Amino acid sequence: MIVTTLNRNFAIAAVTAAVTVATAELASAQTATADQIVSTMRTLSGGQKARPSGAKGQCFVGTFTPANEAKGLSGSLAFEKPSRVVARFSVGSGNPKVMDGNKAVNRGFSFRIDDGGKGQTEFVMVNAPILFVKSPEQMLAFLQTRLPGPDGKPDPAKIKAFTDENPETTLQGKYFASRPVPGSWVGVNFWGIHNYTLVNAGGAKQLVKFQMVPTAGEISLTDDEAKAKPADFLVEELKSRVETKAPASFDMMAIMGRPGDEKTTATEQWVDEDKRPRVKLGTLAITAIEKNETCDSSIFDPLNLAKGIDGPVNDRLFTERQPAYAISIGQRL
């Protein structure tokens, strides 16, 4: 009996040790991949110390007011009461001087609901319903393919070969090309893209995607109108809106998922996603410009979700964001 107990204890200890080692090795591998991604992005952006993505941006503050319908889907404290919001809008790429009218890069929207409170919840969104890659490894390969060769230029043949093998990496770019240029940071839709799960007070779960819908409608520019705008018109446009009390808000919508949707990757929309039922979770209003140090002193961590909001399961592109952002901020502070 004593021998059996000892054997069982040794077996449990061995399994525990193996799991601990495997977890540590996975975390180490994730950090290594994140480090390579950040390093390659910095190389492609000229080695500058700003963010390697979304380098150009502006911090703002505002409020989030939950809708009554939110509590039926989630018991999260983020949807319990009105709260303070810290937000950062950005223009894609690692170039802090990128033109605001550049159609080929994304517009980013990162925000923190109930900043500093018990319901603190953070999101990182872009103005497209899909990403250009579906895994950290694919992102690293995408970036490395574009590194300059001995002549100082990327190899078009390598890029073509990679694109032929990974056609989904062109879909986000095609989406941007098919859309007009955003005329305002608060006049464009933003998506959380990844699959989230809302859990209500009774334990019921609902798979969702998050979309921020501008309450003033879409504000767009033609290519010619965008070319005529100043290089930095987006911050001035939103600053003017705030000062004149013009609409500067979004409705936070939960797009309802169905069984099987959880198998999709970040490069795919759900089937009939644009026609799915939606529930309004609340309204986020931008109320004032904020010094950039407020947003630059820490990361917007998409893994930081108040209880009642769960991130995607087994989506390393989602979980890899945290170490990548941590590495990035460590290099620029």
N, C-alpha and C positions, 0 to 999 in steps of 0.2 A: 504493500500500500504506500509506504514511504517512498519506495523507488519509483512507483507510478506517478506520484505527486511531483517528485523531483523532475522526472522526465517531462511531465506536462509543463512545469514551470520553466525548464530549460527551453522547451519548444516555443513557449509564448515569448520568452526573452529573445530567442533567435529571430522569430518573426518580427517582433517589435524593432529589433536592431536593423533587420533587413529593410523594413519600411522606412525607418529613419534615414538610413543610408541612401535608399532610392529617392526619397523626398529631397534630401540635400543635394544629390547629384542632379535631379531635375531642376531645382532652384538655381544651382550653379550653371547649368546649361542655358537656362532662360536668361540669367544675368549676362552670360557671355554673348548670347545672341543679341540681346538688347544693347550691349556695349558696342558690338560690331555695327549695328544699325545706326546708332548715334554717331559713331566715328565716321562712317561712310557718308552720312548726311552732312556732317560738318565739312568733310573734304569736298563734296559736291557744291557746297555753298561758299567755298573759298576760305574755310577755316575760321570764319568770324565767330565771336563768342556769344552772339545772341541765340535765341532758340533755333535749333536746326530745322524746325518746321513752324510755320506761323510766326516767323521772326517779327513781322510788322503787325502791331496791334495796339489796342487801347483798353484800359481798364475802366469799368463803370460800376455803379452800384444801383440797386433797385429793390423791388419787393416781389414776393411770390404770394399770391392769394389762392388757396386751394378751392376747388369747386366741391359742391356737396356730393357729387357723384363719385369723387375720389375715394371716399371712405368705404364705399361698397366693394371696391377692388383691392384696396390696400389699407392695412392698419398702421402704415408708417407715420411716424411723427412729422415727417416732411410734409404730410398732407393734413396735419392736425389744425394748424392755425396760420395766419399770415406771418411771414418772416422776412428777414433781410437777405438780400442776394448780392453776391460779389460776382461780377461777370467780366469776361475778356473777349472782345471780338478781334478777329485777325484776318489777314490776307495770307494765303498759303505761300509756301516755299521758305527757304532759309535766307532769303535776301530781304533785309530790313528796308530796302529802298524799292521794292517791287511796286509797280504802278497799280493803283486801286482799280483801274479799268481793265486789268489783265484778265482775259476771259478763261485762260487755260489753267488757272490755279483756283483752289477752293477758298471759300470764306469759312472761317471757323467761329464757333460760339462755345466757349467753356464757361460754366457757371456753377456756383455753389449755393444751394438753397439752405436756409436757416444757418447762415454762416456763424460758426462758433456755438451753435445750439445743439440740443439733443437730437434734433432731426436732420443734422447736417448731411447733405446728399449732394454728390457732384457728378456732373455730366460733361463730356467732351463731344461736341457735335460738328458736323460739316453740312454744307448746303447741297448734299446729294444723298440719295437713299441707299447708296452702295459705296464701298471702298474699292481701291484699285488693286488690293491684294487680299488673300484669304488666310495667310499664315505668316508668322515672323520669318520663316525661312524663305518664303516667296518674296517678302519685302526686301530682305537682305540681298537676294539674287537680283531682284529688279534694280536695286541701287548700284550694286557692284557692276552690273552690266553697263552702267552709264558712266563709270569712272574713266577719266581720260587716259589714253595710251601714251606712248613715247612722244607722239606729235602734239600732245596737249589737248587732244580731242577724243571724244568717245568713238568707239568703233560702230558704225551703222550696221555692219554685218552681224555683230554680236547682238545688238539691240533687236534686229529683225528676227534672228534665230530664237531669242528668248521670247519675243512676242508671239511668234508662230507656235511655240510650245505652251504659252500661257496667254491665250487670247482674252481671258477674262480681265487681264490687267489693262485692257484698253477701254473697258466699259464705262468707268467713271469719267475718263477724258471725253468720250463720245457724248456722255450726258451733258457735261459742261458746254461742249461745242454746240449742242442742240438748244441751249437755253440762252436768253438774253443776258447781258451783263447786269449784275445786281447794282441798283442805284442807291441802296441804303442797306446798312447792316440789319435794320429792323424791317426791311421790306423783302425778305427772302425766307424761304422755308429752310429749316435745319432738321436733320435727322440724327438720332442716336445710333442707328444702323444695327447694332447688335441685338440679339434676342434677350429680353429681360423677363422676369416673372414677378408679378405682383401677388402678394399674399394678404388676404384680409383678416380681420380679427377672428373670424371663425376657422381660419386655416385654409380656406378655398384659394386655389392658385389659378392664375390666368397669365398665359404667355402673351407678351405685348412687345411692340416696338414704340419708341417715343419719337414724336414729331413736334417741333415748335412751329406754329403757324402764325404769321404776322397778322395782327388784328386790323392793320390798315390796308391789308392786301399786299400783293407783290408790287414792288417798285423797281422797274427795270429801265435799262438804257439800251439803245441801239449801239452797234459797234462804233458808228460815227459820233454819237453823243458821248460815249465813253472816252473816245480819243480826245475830245475837246475839253474834258474835265481836268482839273488839277491832279497832280500825282497822288495827293493825299486827301481827296475829297470826302472819303467815307467818315472819318472822324469829325470833320467840320459839319457834315450833314447831320450826323446824329447829335452832336453838341447843340446845333441850332434847334433841332426838334425838342430836345430836353428843355432848353431855355424858353422856347415859345409854347411849351405844353402841347406840342403836336403829338399825335399817337406814336408811341415808342414801346410797344408791348407785343407779347406773343401769347397765344393760347397753347398750353401744353396738352397734347393729345396722345392718348394711348390707342394704338392700332391693335385690334383684337387678333390674336393668333389662333391657329387651329392645330390639332394633332398632326405631327409631321413637319411643321414649320421649324421646329428646333433643329432639324437636320441641315438647314440652309447655312451657307457661309456668308461672310461679310461682302462678297462680290455678287450676291444674289438677292433680289427682292422676293418676297413671298408671292405665291401665285395669286393674282388679282389683288395685290396689296393695296393698290390705290382705291379699290372698291370695297374694302373691308369696313365693317362697323368700327366706329371710333367713339371714345368716351373722353370728354374734357376733364382733365385732372386739376386745372387751375390756370391762372394768368400770371405771367411774369412781366413786370413793367420796369423799364429802365428809367431811373429818376434823376441821375446826376453823373457827371464825369468824375472819375476818381484817379488819383495819382497812380502811375504805373507800378510804383514800388509795392503797392498793396497786392497786385497780382503776380509780380515778379519774385516776391520773397518766399513763395511756396508753390507747389504744383497743384493743378486741378487733378485730383486723383479719382478716376472713374470707378475704382474698386471701393471707394468710400461711400457706401449706400446705407441709409438708415434701415433698421429692421422693417420688413414688409415690402422691400424692394430687393430682389435678388438679381445679380448679374448672370450672364450666360454660363452654362455648364460646359466644360471641356472646350472652351474657345481661347486658345493661347494668344491669339491676336489681341484679345481683350485684356487678359491678365498680364501680357508683356508690356502694356502701356506703363504700368506703375514703375517697374525698374528702369525703363527707358527714360521716363520723365525725371526720375530721381537722379540718374546719371547726368542728364542734360543740365538740370539745375545746379548740380554739384560743380559742373564745369564752368558755369557762367557767373556764379556768385563769388 
